[in-house]
Amino acid sequence: MTQLSRRERARRWHDRFLVEERHLEPAARRRFYATAATMIAVGLVLFVALLVGVVTGSGLASFDAPVEDWVDDRRTPDTTAFMAVLAFVFGPVALPVIVLAVVVVWGLTAKHLWRPLLLAAGMLTGVALALIIAPIVQHPRPPVAEMLLGPDHTFSFPSGHVLGAADFFLLLAFLLASRRSRTWFTVLAVTVAIVMVVAQAAGRIYLGYHYVSDTAASVALSLVIVGAVIAIDTHRTVRAPGEPLESRTITGDA
């Protein structure tokens, strides 16, 4: 009886945290893997190119100062207020609270915790990468005189604000759209994610805290993270029609 009870507890834990399996045609599974591989490859190539450009002052990094000057000349009070709100919402204080709230509410209301856990893991990965890369590259921010919300003497490459926003919206778009299998919903989710990421990137440049190369590098890193999540999720959850679900196998053993 004790052994059966332990197996039953293990099965319940497994079903709650790790299952969320679904049946898809092999072609659909291949498309997910192809999308993941493309995002990872594009993200890595773009990030390396940007890193080399920042270190050598070439490539896209050569546009950093001209873009900064162009944006500075077009500042207005209303735009500054809007960008300041974006900076707060996706900053190191508010964004973790928002992510935690989404993960907790989603976890309490969902049948399985797999997707909320993936979202949390992807966000934490982005934070870790930003904290590791910035002090290694040591790319200085724009001049303090250009910063509209007070001085920031930390390093600039990559932008933690943009990386956090990109991870949050792109991961959320995938984790929601991949289960609905509705073209209109996928287009809407991806469009909203792109608009929010672009707005946040523009905001960091506008407020004088990052160069265009910093924000582009953050998007590149986010593509790698999201691509990895897509691959992991596909491997873990997608089963071919007729293939038994792993949760049923464990239930049978119990």
C-alpha positions in Angstrom: 0.0 0.0 0.0 2.8 2.4 0.9 4.6 1.7 -2.4 1.4 2.3 -4.4 0.9 5.5 -2.5 4.4 6.7 -3.4 3.8 5.9 -7.0 0.5 7.7 -6.9 2.1 10.8 -5.4 4.9 10.7 -8.0 2.3 10.3 -10.8 0.3 13.3 -9.5 3.4 15.4 -9.2 4.5 14.4 -12.7 1.1 15.1 -14.2 0.8 18.5 -12.5 4.3 19.9 -13.2 5.6 18.1 -16.3 2.9 16.8 -18.5 0.8 19.0 -20.7 1.3 16.7 -23.7 -0.5 17.1 -27.0 -0.9 15.2 -30.2 0.3 16.9 -33.4 1.1 15.6 -36.9 4.8 15.0 -37.6 4.9 17.9 -40.0 3.7 20.3 -37.3 6.4 19.0 -35.0 9.0 19.5 -37.6 7.9 23.1 -38.1 8.3 23.8 -34.4 11.8 22.4 -34.5 12.6 24.4 -37.7 11.3 27.6 -36.1 13.4 27.0 -33.0 16.6 26.2 -34.9 16.1 29.3 -37.1 15.6 31.6 -34.2 18.6 30.2 -32.3 20.8 30.5 -35.4 19.7 34.0 -36.4 20.0 35.1 -32.7 23.5 33.8 -32.3 24.8 35.2 -35.6 23.2 38.6 -34.9 24.5 38.7 -31.3 28.1 37.8 -32.3 28.0 40.4 -35.1 26.8 43.0 -32.7 29.4 42.0 -30.1 32.2 42.3 -32.6 30.9 45.6 -33.7 30.7 47.0 -30.2 34.2 45.8 -29.4 35.7 47.1 -32.6 33.4 50.1 -33.1 32.3 48.9 -36.5 29.2 47.4 -38.1 25.9 48.4 -36.5 27.7 49.9 -33.6 28.9 52.7 -35.9 25.3 53.9 -36.1 25.0 54.2 -32.3 26.1 57.9 -32.0 24.2 59.2 -35.1 21.0 57.4 -34.0 21.4 58.8 -30.4 21.8 62.3 -31.7 18.8 62.0 -34.1 16.6 60.8 -31.3 17.8 63.4 -28.8 16.8 66.2 -31.3 13.2 64.9 -31.3 12.4 64.6 -27.6 9.0 66.0 -26.4 7.5 66.1 -23.0 4.6 63.8 -23.9 6.9 61.2 -25.5 9.3 61.4 -22.5 6.4 60.7 -20.1 5.3 57.7 -22.2 8.8 56.3 -22.4 9.3 56.8 -18.7 6.3 54.6 -18.0 7.6 51.9 -20.3 11.0 52.1 -18.5 9.3 51.6 -15.1 7.0 48.8 -16.2 9.8 46.8 -17.8 12.5 47.8 -15.2 14.1 45.7 -12.5 11.4 46.5 -10.0 8.1 46.2 -11.7 8.8 43.5 -14.3 9.7 40.8 -11.8 6.5 41.5 -9.9 4.5 41.3 -13.1 6.2 38.0 -14.2 5.7 36.5 -10.7 2.0 37.5 -10.7 1.5 36.0 -14.2 3.3 32.8 -13.2 1.4 32.4 -9.9 -2.1 33.2 -11.4 -1.4 31.0 -14.4 -0.1 28.2 -12.2 -3.1 28.3 -9.9 -5.7 28.4 -12.7 -4.0 26.0 -15.2 -4.4 22.3 -15.3 -0.6 21.9 -15.6 2.3 24.1 -14.5 4.5 23.3 -17.5 4.0 26.5 -19.4 4.2 28.9 -16.4 7.4 27.2 -15.4 8.8 27.6 -18.9 8.0 31.3 -18.8 9.7 31.7 -15.5 12.7 29.7 -16.6 13.1 31.7 -19.8 12.9 35.0 -17.9 15.5 33.9 -15.3 17.8 32.8 -18.1 17.6 36.2 -19.7 18.4 37.9 -16.4 21.4 35.6 -15.8 22.8 36.3 -19.3 22.5 40.0 -19.0 24.2 40.0 -15.6 27.0 37.8 -17.0 27.6 39.5 -20.3 27.5 43.2 -19.3 30.5 43.2 -16.9 32.5 41.1 -19.4 31.9 43.4 -22.4 32.0 46.6 -20.3 30.4 48.8 -23.0 29.8 52.3 -21.6 26.4 53.9 -21.7 25.6 57.2 -23.5 26.8 60.3 -21.7 25.1 60.9 -18.3 23.9 64.3 -19.6 21.7 62.6 -22.1 19.9 60.4 -19.5 16.5 61.8 -18.7 15.7 59.8 -15.6 18.9 60.2 -13.6 22.4 58.8 -14.0 23.1 55.1 -14.5 26.8 54.1 -14.3 26.3 50.4 -15.0 27.4 48.8 -18.3 25.2 49.1 -21.4 25.5 45.9 -23.5 23.0 44.3 -23.6 19.9 46.1 -22.4 18.3 44.3 -19.5 15.0 46.2 -20.0 14.8 45.2 -23.6 15.8 41.6 -23.0 13.2 41.3 -20.2 10.5 42.7 -22.4 11.4 40.6 -25.4 11.6 37.4 -23.3 8.3 38.1 -21.6 6.2 39.0 -24.7 7.8 36.5 -27.1 7.6 33.6 -24.7 4.1 34.5 -23.7 3.1 34.7 -27.4 4.5 31.3 -28.1 3.2 29.6 -25.0 -0.3 30.8 -25.7 -0.5 30.6 -29.5 1.1 27.1 -29.7 -1.9 25.6 -27.9 -4.6 27.4 -29.7 -3.5 26.5 -33.3 -5.4 29.5 -34.7 -3.6 31.5 -37.4 -5.4 34.8 -36.4 -4.4 34.4 -32.8 -0.8 33.6 -33.6 -0.5 36.6 -35.9 -2.1 38.8 -33.2 0.1 37.5 -30.4 3.3 37.9 -32.4 2.3 41.3 -33.6 1.6 42.6 -30.1 4.9 41.1 -28.9 6.9 42.8 -31.7 5.2 46.1 -31.1 6.0 46.0 -27.4 9.6 45.0 -27.9 10.2 47.7 -30.5 8.6 50.3 -28.2 10.8 49.3 -25.3 13.9 49.3 -27.4 13.0 52.8 -28.8 12.3 53.9 -25.2 15.8 52.9 -23.9 17.4 54.8 -26.8 15.1 57.8 -26.4 15.7 58.1 -22.7 19.5 58.1 -23.2 20.4 54.8 -21.5 21.3 52.6 -24.4 22.6 52.6 -28.0 20.8 50.8 -30.8 23.5 48.1 -30.7 22.6 47.3 -27.1 18.9 46.9 -27.8 19.5 44.9 -30.9 21.8 42.6 -28.9 19.0 42.0 -26.4 16.6 41.1 -29.1 19.2 38.6 -30.5 19.7 37.0 -27.1 15.9 36.8 -26.7 15.6 34.9 -30.0 18.1 32.4 -28.7 16.2 31.9 -25.5 12.8 31.7 -27.1 14.1 29.3 -29.7 15.5 27.1 -27.0 12.2 27.1 -25.1 10.3 26.2 -28.3 12.6 23.2 -28.8 12.4 22.1 -25.2 8.6 22.4 -25.2 8.2 20.6 -28.5 10.4 17.7 -27.4 8.6 17.4 -24.0 5.0 17.9 -25.0 4.4 17.0 -28.7 3.4 13.4 -29.4 2.4 11.9 -32.8 -1.2 10.8 -33.2 -1.6 7.4 -31.6 1.5 7.7 -29.6 0.7 7.0 -25.9 1.1 10.0 -23.5 3.8 9.6 -20.9 1.4 10.4 -18.1 -0.7 7.4 -19.1 2.3 5.2 -19.0 3.2 6.2 -15.5 -0.5 5.8 -14.4 -0.4 2.3 -15.8 2.7 1.4 -13.9 1.1 2.5 -10.7 
